[in-house]
């Protein structure tokens, strides 16, 4: 090992990745055919968030050492760092094929499987690592995450206690303990472990995400919503899609049911309305509750810049929709729920990673533009009294003759404008319902391919 590589390894251990990169550039210049230098360089570049450079360095390491298991493991870790979990799994499996006796290779596979929510396989890989090295703290943490997601929280707690006993200053172990407590509903104790994790590693996104959720869980409504999300998060992707499609089918069927029994009809309407509200909250809970968290002094500090921006966009979207619905009610009477549909598109967009938002954001702006265009089109020519009269007559008597007699009092131009507006509202409903539903499916598809 030459001096450049030795200094680089020390700097990596200290978290000084930019300085380590400089040393490794000298190392690979002196030894351009040595794969280890490129492996360490890939680690430094990944830690700096330089995706393309890190992938190129790891690819170079693999091409120089195709039979070097370490090079494939580093490539797996780089893929994991940038959300390419299937590629990470393939690289980790190749490392294991070349050297199945290294616990670190099993841990790398466990991490790739965890990120794909393949909990049972991840658990088996983590236990494979621990069979080779019972002191592997990473494997203990991966095992705990898999156990928590499988609902085996008591075993998960024991695994994390073991990890903390072996490495009490390990930020990942404290963060995992926080998540286990959060799964169990103890958000106050979870906060303590997340704070400790952030003290040990201020850049830990896992701990930062956890403490944000723990702080929001102080709200009774969000606390129960979080339990639902944590439960569904433990399901496989296939099970999640079955649940979503099943709920859509059930409540779509319920919404078409009409009965002469007032109590039963009120119950059905209440269930459908509650489900509709639940769908909106599922897509918008992060930006809206983060907006509330900004009122808390500590909450403002733990939110990232992106979370603050997203909460601002979410708040502006809700305010815009509220103004449109209120203005419609004031000018034309009635509740135009169609104007709320673009909020689904906003939620779908804000749940995506920044690099996948461009298309979704463009479609969202188009949908909101359509909302404003529909609202303002033909507004000066509209006589809302005619529309109110028409609605009132149909609701109270159901008689077309009575409606015709009432409408006869209005000028033909006003009637035409009113009828045009009525048709416009039908188009508005169809456009927003299908456009916004399409956006939620697009968002779900992109989220599943993280």
Phi, psi and omega in degrees: 000126181274176187295321181299315181292321179297316178295321180298317180296321178295316180295323177297317179299328179274356180081017181261073192286328180292319177291322178297323178300318180300317179295320183287331174298321177292322180298311183288337175291322180282327182231072186292345181257006181267117184290332184299319179300318179291327176299310181293325177296320178299320178298313181299315182293321178296318180294338177270000178079017182266084190303303186297317179297318181295318179295320179294319179295318180291324177295320178297320179298317180293321180293327179281329180228068183298338179258012179265109183300323180301320180297320179291324178294318178298320178297322176298318180293323177295315178301316179298318182302329184249022170078014179263076193285327178292319177295323178297318178300314181299317180293320180293321179294324177293321176299319179292325178298322181282329182206093183277357183264008180256120182299328182296328179291321176297320179295320179297321177292319179301318180296318179297321180288323176301318182291345175260006179061032176261076194297316184294318178294321178296320178299317179297320179293319179296320179290329174298321177295319182289332175295330179272327182211098183293347181266002183289103184293323178300316180295322176299318179293318179296321177297319180295318179298315180297317180296318178300315182292334177275002179085007181263066190291328180295315177295323179298316179300320179295319179297319181288322176300321177296317179297318180291327177294320181284327182216080184295343180260018181272114184296322182297322180294318178295320178296319179294322175297320177300316180293322178297317177294324179295320175300325180277356177092003181264078185289332180292313179292326178299320180302321182299316181288324177294321178297318179294321178298319180288331175294319181285325181217090183299342182265006182290107179291329178297316179287321180296317177298321181295317183289329175297315180295321180295320178294318179293333181291351173294336175283127185302316182296313182293327180300318179286326176296320179297322177300319178296316181295319180294324177293311180293330178297335178278352179277156174290164179300321179297316180296323178297316179294321177299317179297314182297310182295322178298315179296318178300316181296314183298312184282334172294320177294318179297321183295338180269355181280130175233133182223157179276353181271112186302319183294314180295320179295320178296322179295316179297313180299321179294319178296316180295317180295319179295319178295319179299315178298320179298319179298314179298318182293322179301322182277335187247003188297322182297304181296323184287316179287331173293326176297319176293324181294335179292346175281345180267135184299312179287325179301320179298328184283328185271342177289140176281167178301319179297317180296322178294318178296317180296321179294325177294313178298318179297316178297317178297322179296315179296319179297317179299314180296319179298319178295318179296315180294318180295317179295321178297316180296320181290322185274322189238351183079155177086170182247112181269084183294341181301331181293342179280343185300324178302341178297331176296320178295321178297314180299318179299320181291313185289344178275353180272159173290153184306321183289349180248014187268342191302308180297313182298319180295321179298315179295323179296315178297323178296317181295318178292323175299320177296323179299313181291322179296317179297323183292321187269342184295131178058019182297318182296329184274353187279135171252099187297336180299324180294319180295317179297318180297316181298314179297316182297317181297314181295325182285325186270322185245331184065015184259121179292327179295317179296320179297318180297320179296320179293315183291340180295342181285349185257154180293148181304324181295320179293321179297318181297317179297321180294315180294322177298319180294322179298316177295323179299321179295325175296317177296321179301314180300312181297317182297313184288320182297308183287320178297314182288322176296320176300321179295321180294322178292321177298315179298317179296321180295315180293323178295322181290345181253024178302000000 
